[in-house]
Amino acid sequence: MAGFFICPYFSSGQDQRIADSLSKIYNEGNVADTAKLELLRNLSFNEVNDLDLSLKYAEELISLSSQLGNHEYVFRGYQQKGNKKRLQGNLEQALDAYFKSAEAAKKANFKPGEGGAYSTIADIYSINDNTVNAMLYYNKAIAILRQSDDTILLASAILNAGDEFLNHENYDSALIYFNESKKIFDDVNYQIGKAYSLGNTGMVYANIGNINLAEKNINEAISILEKLEDYYPICVYLISMCDIYLQKGDDKTALAYAMRSLTLAKQYGLKDQISDANKKLSELYEMSGNLNEALNIIKIILHTGTV
C-alpha cells in the first residue's frame, strides 16, 4: 500500500472566498500590470470551484508575465496551469506545464521554484509508474532545493522520493528519506509534513514486520491528522492499522479499524477509501467464516461501482 506525498504548490491554503473577493477587483479592470500578476496568481490558486476559470486566470498570467519579461511569474502561471490540469486528470498537459514552469524558474534564477517544479514533474512520473524518471527528477529537485532556504519544499521532495521507494518496496531507502523529511518538518513545525512522514514510516515498519514501531508511528500520524481534519490519509492509515492487528491475530480490533476507515470515508465522500475499506471488510468477514456479510459487501461494491 502506498503512502502519501505532499504538493506544497498544489494543495495548501487555498480559499475560494479569497478568489470570490478578488474577482471583483479583477472585473473592475483598474489594476496596473505588475500588480495584476499577483492578482492573477492569487485568483488562479484560490479558485477551486471552477477549474476552467482557474485555468483562464493561469493562461492570462502566463501571457501577461511573458509580455513583461517576468520569468518568476511565468513560472507561477505554468505551475498553476499544471496543478489544474492535474486535477482534471490531464497528466500529459500537466507535465508539459510543469516542464515550462521549471524552465521559467531557471531563467529567473529562482531556486525554490526550479526545485519545486522538478518535484511536481517527478510526482507525475510517479503517478504514471515511471519510477526511473520519478527518481531522476526527485533527485534533481532535492539537489537544487538544498541550495535554497525553502526547507518545507526540500522536506516535501525528500518525503515524496521516500514514498516512491516505499511503493517499490525499497524499505531501507524509504526509511532514510522519511526520517530526514520528518527531522526537517519537526524543525519548522510543519505538522502535515510531520504526520505524513510518521505515517509513511509506520507503513514501512508494517511491511518489514516491526509491528510495534508501525503502530506507534501510524497512531501518532493519525492523531496529528485528526487535528488538521485531513481525512483521506487517516482512512489509509486506519487500513494499515487493520493489517497490523491482523498480523497480531487480533481480528476484532482489525475489524474495528476497517469499520472506522469506512465510516470516515463515507462521511467525507472519499470514494477510493470507501472502496478500499469495503474490500478489507469483505476479506475480514470471509476470513472469519461470515460469508453472508462478505457477500453483502461484495454486492455493495458491485452496486456502487467502488472497485
ABEGO torsion letter per residue (X at the ends): XBBBBBBAAAABGBBAAAAAAAAAAAAAGABBAAAAAAAAAAAAAABAABAAAAAAAAAAAAAAAAAAGBAAAAAAAAAAAAAAAAAAGBAAAAAAAAAAAAAAAAAAGBAAAAAAAAAAAAAAAAAAGBAAAAAAAAAAAAAAAAABABAAAAAAAAAAAAAAAAAAGBAAAAAAAAAAAAAAAAAAGBAAAAAAAAAAAAAAAAAAGBAAAAAAAAAAAAAAAAAAGBAAAAAAAAAAAAAAAAAAGBAAAAAAAAAAAAAAAAAAGBAAAAAAAAAAAAAAAAAAGBAAAAAAAAAAAAAAGBX
